[in-house]
Amino acid sequence: MSEGPEGLEFHFPPFRNRGAAAGYGAFGAVSIALPIAAAAGLGLADGPDAQGWVAMVLVGGFALPVLAFGVVFLALAVYLLANSLTVTAGPDRIVTVRRLFGLTLARRALSRTDIAAMAPLIAAQIQSKFSAEPRYQLIARSRRQGQADLVIAESLPGRAAMEQMAARIETATGIGLSEQEN
């Protein structure tokens, strides 16, 4: 956290979701390795007889979609590891910048008048069976219908960390934490 001319700046650095990325990456790697092993087994078969063709069709029909899912899960793991979020919270607006490998992916802002409330959200996609403590996000809820809400804090380990971050954002913006938890 630092203080700049626009307000308080919060940095959520890369590598903060290592556990979730490891799980997605491992699943993706296995999902890629199995179809490759099946295809390699077909390559060792003798000649293009009818059984070989049937086997290739089955591998193509069943294993290739698994391979595609594996690639998607590996890409998700890389994204979870390499993305960062910078939030600038001031009295007039909240600005977020999402980066991937240091390159800006998205820049969003909500003016103070467009923010209805700040709400906590349990980020279910990164829960762990090894930890009883949930991870939270803070969301700036938009007043305007059709305008997307804004993630203003993420990867907050436990309710105490979420409430502490919400208090800092409230000090900078005057936006209080909604009691409704999603």
C-alpha positions in Angstrom: 0.0 0.0 0.0 1.2 3.5 -0.8 -0.2 6.9 -1.0 -0.2 8.8 -4.3 -1.7 12.0 -5.7 -4.9 10.2 -6.7 -5.4 8.5 -3.3 -4.3 5.2 -1.7 -2.7 2.6 -4.0 -3.0 -1.1 -3.3 -0.9 -3.6 -5.1 -1.9 -7.3 -5.5 1.2 -8.8 -7.0 1.7 -11.8 -9.3 2.2 -15.2 -7.7 -0.4 -14.5 -5.0 -2.5 -17.5 -6.1 0.3 -20.1 -6.3 -1.8 -22.9 -4.7 -4.7 -22.6 -7.1 -2.3 -22.2 -10.1 -0.5 -25.4 -9.1 -3.7 -27.3 -9.0 -4.9 -26.1 -12.4 -1.5 -26.6 -13.9 -1.2 -30.1 -12.6 -4.6 -31.0 -13.9 -3.8 -29.4 -17.3 -0.4 -31.3 -17.5 -2.1 -34.6 -16.8 -4.9 -33.8 -19.3 -2.2 -33.1 -22.0 0.0 -36.1 -21.1 -2.6 -38.8 -21.3 -3.8 -38.1 -24.9 -0.2 -37.7 -26.0 0.7 -41.1 -24.5 -2.4 -42.7 -26.2 -1.4 -41.2 -29.5 2.2 -42.4 -29.0 0.9 -45.9 -28.3 -1.0 -45.8 -31.6 2.1 -44.7 -33.4 3.9 -47.9 -32.2 1.1 -50.1 -33.7 2.0 -52.2 -36.8 0.5 -50.9 -40.0 -2.7 -49.1 -41.0 -5.1 -52.0 -40.5 -8.8 -51.6 -39.6 -8.1 -51.8 -35.9 -5.5 -49.0 -36.2 -8.0 -46.7 -37.9 -10.7 -47.4 -35.3 -8.2 -46.7 -32.6 -7.2 -43.4 -34.2 -10.8 -42.3 -34.6 -11.4 -43.1 -30.9 -8.3 -41.2 -29.8 -9.4 -38.3 -32.0 -12.9 -38.3 -30.7 -12.2 -38.7 -27.0 -8.6 -37.8 -26.3 -8.3 -34.6 -28.3 -11.0 -32.8 -26.3 -9.2 -33.8 -23.1 -6.0 -32.4 -24.6 -7.8 -29.1 -25.4 -9.1 -28.9 -21.8 -5.6 -29.5 -20.6 -4.3 -26.6 -22.7 -7.1 -24.3 -21.3 -6.3 -25.3 -17.7 -2.5 -24.7 -18.3 -3.4 -21.3 -19.7 -5.5 -20.6 -16.6 -2.7 -21.6 -14.3 -0.3 -19.2 -16.1 -2.9 -16.4 -15.9 -3.4 -17.0 -12.1 0.4 -16.9 -11.6 1.2 -13.9 -13.8 -1.6 -11.4 -13.3 -1.5 -8.5 -11.0 -4.0 -5.9 -9.9 -3.3 -2.2 -8.9 -6.1 -0.3 -7.3 -6.1 3.5 -6.7 -8.8 4.5 -4.3 -9.5 8.2 -3.8 -12.4 10.5 -2.8 -13.6 11.0 -6.4 -13.1 7.5 -8.0 -11.6 4.1 -7.8 -9.3 3.0 -10.7 -8.1 -0.5 -11.3 -5.4 -1.7 -13.6 -5.1 -5.5 -14.4 -1.7 -6.6 -15.8 -0.4 -9.9 -17.2 3.4 -10.2 -17.4 3.5 -6.5 -16.7 1.4 -5.6 -19.7 -1.8 -3.8 -19.1 -4.8 -6.0 -19.9 -7.6 -3.8 -18.6 -8.0 -0.4 -17.0 -11.4 0.4 -15.3 -12.7 3.2 -13.2 -15.9 3.9 -11.3 -16.6 7.4 -10.1 -17.6 7.8 -6.4 -21.2 8.7 -7.5 -21.5 5.5 -9.5 -20.6 3.3 -6.6 -23.6 2.0 -4.6 -21.6 0.0 -2.0 -18.5 -2.1 -1.3 -19.3 -5.8 -0.8 -17.3 -8.8 0.3 -17.2 -11.9 -1.9 -15.8 -15.3 -1.0 -13.7 -16.2 -4.0 -14.8 -19.9 -4.3 -12.5 -20.7 -7.2 -9.4 -20.5 -5.0 -10.6 -22.3 -1.9 -8.3 -24.9 -0.4 -9.2 -28.1 1.4 -6.0 -27.6 3.4 -7.1 -24.2 4.9 -10.3 -23.5 6.7 -9.9 -19.8 6.1 -11.7 -18.5 2.9 -10.1 -16.0 0.6 -12.1 -12.8 -0.1 -12.5 -10.2 -2.8 -14.0 -6.8 -2.3 -16.3 -5.6 -5.0 -17.4 -2.0 -5.8 -21.1 -2.4 -6.7 -22.2 -0.1 -9.5 -25.4 2.0 -9.2 -25.9 1.9 -12.9 -27.8 -1.0 -14.4 -25.8 -2.7 -17.0 -22.5 -1.4 -15.7 -20.2 -4.1 -14.4 -19.1 -4.2 -10.8 -15.4 -3.6 -10.1 -13.0 -5.9 -8.2 -11.1 -3.6 -5.9 -9.3 -6.1 -3.7 -8.6 -9.8 -4.1 -6.8 -12.8 -2.5 -7.5 -11.5 1.0 -6.8 -14.4 3.4 -9.7 -14.5 5.9 -12.4 -12.2 7.2 -10.0 -10.1 9.3 -7.8 -9.2 6.3 -10.9 -8.4 4.3 -12.3 -6.1 7.0 -8.9 -4.4 7.4 -8.7 -3.7 3.6 -12.3 -2.5 3.5 -11.5 -0.1 6.4 -8.5 1.3 4.4 -10.6 1.7 1.3 -13.4 3.4 3.3 -10.9 5.9 4.7 -9.8 6.8 1.2 -13.2 6.9 -0.5 -15.9 7.2 2.2 -17.6 4.0 0.8 -18.6 1.7 3.6 -18.6 -2.1 3.6 -22.0 -3.6 2.9 -23.1 -6.3 5.4 -24.3 -8.5 2.6 -21.8 -11.2 1.8 -22.0 -13.2 -1.4 
